[in-house]
Structure formats: C-alpha cells, structure tokens
C-alpha cells in the first residue's frame, strides 16, 4: 500500500488535512514555510507539530555539514512525530553522507530529500543502520520536467531498499493525480501530494462517459457566459 502524505506548511491546511484518513503524514520544506508566511522557523514548525500526531518532515536549511547536524538535532527535539529532512547534497553538490551518518547513528528519523538517482539511494543506504526510520524522497516531477523518465530510478531504488525494513521510498514533486497510481504500481511506499491534488484523488472513479459529458457541459456553459455568436 502506498501512503499519502500532504505536502504543505500552511497551519490551516495542516489542520484540515489532518482530519482526512487518506492523509497519513505531512512534508514541508523551506519554500513551503516561506509561502505560508513563517517568520520564526522554530516557532512555526513547533506549531505545525502540535496540529498532528502523524509524521511530519521538517527540513534543515544550513548548507554545511556542521550546521546541518546542529539543526538536525534541534529539529529532532521538537516532537516525537518529526522526521529531520536533509538534502542528499549541499548547494555545491557535495554529498552529505556525514550528516546522514551522524544523525542516523543518534537514532534520529530522517527524510533524505532532493534525490534523483538510484546511485544516490545506494550511497544513502551505505550510511544508515537497519533500525532507525529513513525516508528517501525521489523527485519524480522535476525529473519529468527535465525530460527524464523517473520510473527506472524508482524501481532500482525500491529494489535496493527491500534489504532495509526501516527504509521507505517516497515519490516527491507530484504533477498530477495519476502519479499516485503510478507510485502504487511500482511499489512506492509513500507519495507526498499537495492539497489540491489530494482532493482530486478523493474523486477518482469517474467513467470516460462522465468525463466526456462533464467536459462538453463546461464548454457549453462558458460559451453561454461569454455570449458567443457566429
């Protein structure tokens, strides 16, 4: 079964989607936090964690090993349900293996983010134990945006992760509801989805006939609203 996490940092939406059985966790990042209006990162994150008992991934924003480790320890202390989100490399492309190793060794739950290749997954697996929970977030949508097929990288990563009962592969950067079915088909453990797409997934089940009728009706309604004439 592929679990659905909600990719959001807006407090009101966290409350709303926490009430949905379909949603089994949350993921955030510095960009979502900024969009939500967060000013004090620690205070805002702690508020999110108060809204839910479900897993919440909260990201470090340092760009060096020492401060990533420091921030990771601090974020971990903010709640039992928190996963510390760490980028697989820093902004200069340096692999953050020491950060992953040090935090994992301290039994801190991790979400390794911005992963694009199975080779990166292989490196991560070499830096972790087989007991502390680890999520590996692979960015499918951004791969697709660049003209790359994400499926082969997912399949290889999922195969490697089978040796680790504590590791889950997450489908990140969703572009459309159908990505959820794709993630299920290849055995992805988690998919993280923005609120609007979650609401579309909840409406799965329309027939092709329903879709045709609905589409034609919408065209007709818009043409009447515009008072088009030929």
N, C-alpha and C positions, 0 to 999 in steps of 0.2 A: 504493500500500500504506500502511495506517495502522499506525504503530509503536506498541507498547505500552510505556509507562513505568510503573514501580511507584511509587506514592505512599506513601512510608514513611520513617521515620528510625531505626527500631529496628535496631541493628547486626546482630543475629542474623538478622533477616528480610532485610536487605540482602544478607548472605552467601548465604542460601537462595535468594533470587530472582535473584541474580546468575548462578546456575548454570542458570537457565531460558533457553532460546533465545528463547522468546516475549517475554521482557523485554529491551528494548533501551536502557533508561536508567532513571533514578530522579529523583523530585522530592521535595523536602522543604519545610517551612515552619516558622516558629517554634512553631506549635501542635503539630505532629508532633514537633518536637525536645523540647518540654516533656513531652509524653506519653511519650516514650522515656526520660525521666529525665536529659536533658542538663543539666549544671550549668555547664560551661565550653564556651561556644558554639564557640570556635575549635578547641579540642582535640577536641571531639566531631565536628565537621564534618570535620576532617582525618582522623579515624579512619574515617568513612564513605568518604571518597575513597580510602583505602588498600584498601578491600574490593573495588573495581571499577575497570575501565578504561572502563566505559560512562559516558555523560553523566550528570552529577548537578547538579540545580538547587538552589542554596543561597541563601536569601533574606536580604537586608538587613533590619534591624529598626529603623533610625533613622526619624524622622518629619520630618526637614528635609533640604533639598537638600544642604547642605554635608556632613553626616554620612552621608547615603546614598551620596554619591560616595566619601567616605573608606572606608566599609565595603565598597563595591563593589570598590574597588581591592585592599583587603586580601583579600577572599574570592577574587578572581581569582588571587591569587598562591599560593593553597593547592594548586592542581592543574591540570594541562592539561585534564582532563575536566570541570572545573567550569563551570557557567553561573551567572552572577550574577542572582539573581531580584529584580526591582524592581517594587513596586506601581505601577500606572498613575497613581494619585493618592496623596497622603498621607492621614492620618486626617481631615483637614479638607476633603478634596475638591479640593485644589489639584493640578493636572496636573503630573506630574514630568518634563516634557519636557526640562528642562536636565540632569537626572540621566541620562536615556536618551541624550541627545545627547553629553554629555561622556564617558560610559563607552564608548559605541559608537565614538566618534571615536578612542578609545585601543585599538580592536580587541578589546574585552572582549566575550565571548559573553554574551548577555542572554536572560533569560526574563522578559518583561513580564507580570505577574500581576494578578489581580482585574479582568480586562477583562470588560465586559458588553455593549458595543455596537460596531457597525461604525464608528461615528463615532470611538470611542476608537482603534480599529485604524487609521483614516485619519490621526489625529493622530500616532500612533506611527510610521507609515511616513514621515511628513514629517520625523521627527527622526533617521532612521538612514541609513547608507550602503547600498550594494548588494553589499557583500563580507563583512562580519562577521556571523556567525551570530546570528539572533534568533528566539526562540520567543515567540509571543503566546498567552497562556493565557486562554481564554474559559470562564467558569464556568457551564456548562450546567445542572448540577443545582440550583444555587442560584436560577437563573432559573426553573426549573420549580417549585421550592418556593414561589416568589412568584407563581405563576400566569402566568408568561411563557413563550412558545414560543421556545426558543433557536435553532432551526434557521434562521430568516431572517437572524439576525445572523451566524451561522456562514457561511452561503452568501455573503453580501456581503463578509465579511472574507476568505474564501478567494479570492474573485474578485479583490479588490484586491491580495492578496499574490502573485498569479501574476506580477506585474511584478518581483517580488523573488525571485531564486533562493535567496537566503540566509535567507529568512523561512519559518517553519513555523507553522501554526495548530494549537493544542493544545486538545483537548476536556478541560476540567477539571471537578471536582466530580461524578464519576460516581455514579449512584444504583443502577444495575442492569447486569448483563452485556449486555443488549440494546443499551445505549448504544454499545458497541463496534461493533456492526453499523450503527447509525445514523451513527456517525462515519465509517465506511468508505464508506457510501452517498453521503455528501455530499463526500467527498474530503478529509477532515481528515487532516493529516499525522501527528499524534500524538494518543493518548489516554492520560491518566495515571490509573491504576487502583489501588485499594487491594488488598492481598494476597488477601483472601477472594474478591473478585470475579474476580481473575485466575484463581484456582483453578476458579471456575465456568465461565469462558470456555474453559478447557482441556477441560471436559467437554461442550462443545457437540456436538450431533448426535443427542440422544435424539428418538425419534419421539413423536407425540402419544399413540400406544398405550402406549409405555413410560411416559410421564408419567402417564397415567391409572392404569395398574396400580400404579405406584410410590406414587402419592398414596393410592389406596384401601388398599394394604397398610399404609401408615404409619398411616392412621386406625384400621385393624383392630388393629394392634399396640398402639397407645396405649389403645384401649378395653379390650383384654385386660389390659394392665398395670394399668389403673385398676380392673379387676374390675367394670365397669359391668353393671348389671342393670336390666331394666324389668319 
